[in-house]
Amino acid sequence: MNPEDIRLILATDCGSTTTKAILIERVGGEFRLRLRGEAPTTVEAPYEDVIVGVRNAVTEVEELSGRRILDEQGNIIRPARDAEGVDIYLSTSSAGGGLQVMVMGLVRRMTAESAQRAALGAGAIVMDVLSLDDGWETYERIQRMRQLRPDMLLISGGVDGGEVSRVVEMVELVGAAKPQARLGRQFQLPCIFAGNVQARPLVEEVLQDVAALRIVDNLRPNMDRENLGPSRQAIQEEFLRHVMSHAPGYDRLLAWVDAEVMPTPAAVGKLVQQVADAHQINVLGVDIGGATTDVFSVFDGQFTRTVSANLGMSYSISNVLAEAGLDNILRWLPEEVHPAQLSDQIRNKMLRPTTIPQSPYGLRVEQAVAREALRLALEQHKALATGLKGMRRERVVSFDQQHLGEASLIDMMKLDLLIGSGGVLSHAPRRNQAALMMIDAFEPRGVTRLAVDSIFMMPQLGVLSQVHPQAAEQVFWRDCLIPLGTCLAPAGTPRAGQAALTLEMKEQTLPVAAGEIQLVPLAEGEKRQVTLHPGRGLDVGEGPGKSRTAEIEGGVTGLVLDGRGRPLVHPAPADRAPTLTRWFGEMGMYPGEEVGNRG
């Protein structure tokens, strides 16, 4: 259909627990979100049919809008006419655990890591990464492939014209393991080979009776270049062909949609890329869920996605406790809490994952855990978002050379927009709480805009961006994102007793003391030209001690002047309660509540 003829758009996201439907309508030449509905996802017993959940969610949209969308047979009416139907229907899916991929490569820190980036960028959960230098015995690798039962296998290895025998050695492991697909033994496991072109005939020979083999261009054709596009495209196509078609009810969903069903994370990634490219900005987005935390970034045009599979706020909240440690969670609580009691409280959340905090103290505990989950997820993201390993570089030896490791692409001083999503951020009782959680966890530097996804419609907008970019862009900025404001934070350690930052705005001069945080009201939609004067030795983007002029935007929170230092300087245990009380009070986090009260 011609995009100019599209007036009404229906889009669903079939999540692991909830199917969400949104109705978008063109009003006066501009696309806006009209309303949304949701229903439980139905891929498991007793229904075992994803269409049931889709129909239930769409039925709620019908009831709210007064518009008939489903016909007597339960099919979507298209095109729109009078008071019934829609023009197009789109969908994303992560039901049934999403797309689960196992990755193999010759060298863990080179071709295997490139393959991991390709799989993550396609919206997959990477179950494991195997390589010939991973330290495992041959039988252990074979056993691992048999145990995991992924949706598909991605194999990389060798630059074009390079190693062949070692590539074949690795592929022979797959031939020996004969891994079974997650959704059943009645079809072969999809296997994508994206390695040395010279090895293709031998790879075909080894895997011809073992897997449904597909060969694509080498994702690492030489040491200095990655070519991830063909692998990502192949993963999504095989996802539709082999995985979605065998999931309960997805054959009918595939027949309904007007564009290919995308894995939910891949759709979010597409939207983040479109926003970054359209506005030429660096974007970092995070979606913190019950079991996993996804981080998406575009820095200098390069897209990276990571999945922290054991960092979540319900099902895997105990993993956050284990990885972060009690001390790191306690440092965000102004209350005096016995460590064993806090540990029990967090583990109870894992046992009762659908519960929500019943007191301000319980809310602070959950938000303290969220800070640590977000911090750890960003650390993992930075580790994968790096330059190519193995590249030939001309090195200049100097006395101030900090390290010879690969630098991360993630530079928080260059970050323009930070987007938060997931229940603990999108549904925080006060938007100021979401803003400070992101600031504390990610420690943005310089000038950074903050926003949250209001109702998590980024997946639907991501798949819509492939069909109607203008509609996706308009709804994203007007109905999806809630602008929180701007964080202004100098990098470096501020000196006690001095101003860490001074803000000049119109006729105002606003200093923030070292170790403190200050909230300045600036309404949503308002913009100001400001000058930032960092304290001695501190940096706001122009170099240590140098002032910076920038245009900033307000939001429902306003401007956050953060003088606590980067890296953030945490108070000593003895000073924790009064310091956090000041920070929380300045941000208006828990109004009417005595912060130290555990009632």
Secondary structure, DSSP 4 states (H G I P E B T S, - for coil): --GGG--EEEEEEE-SSEEEEEEEEEETTEEEEEEEEEEE--SSTTT--HHHHHHHHHHHHHHHHT-B-B-TTSPBP-S-BTTB--SEEEEEE-GGG-EEEEEEESSTTTHHHHHHHHHHHTTEEEEEEEETTSS--HHHHHHHHHHH--SEEEE----TTS--HHHHHHHHHHHHH-PPPTT-SSSPEEEEE-S-GGGHHHHHHHHTTTEEEEE---SSSBTTB---HHHHHHHHHHIIIIIGGGSTTHHHHHHH-SS--EEHHHHHHHHHHHHHHHHT--EEEEEE-SS-EEEEEEETTEEEEEEETT--SSTTHHHHHHHH-HHHHHTT--S---HHHHHHHHHHHHHSTT----SHHHHHHHHHHHHHHHHHHHHHHHHHSB--TT--------TT---SSPPBS--TTT--EEEEESHHHHT-SSHHHHHHHHHHHH---EEEEEEEESS--HHHHHHHTTT-HHHHHHHIIIIIEEEEEEEEE-BB-PPTTSEEEEEEETTEEEEEETT-EEEE---TT-EEEEEEEEPTT-BSSSSTT--EEEEEE--SSEEEEE-STBTT-PPPGGGHHHHHHHHHHHHT-STTS-TT---
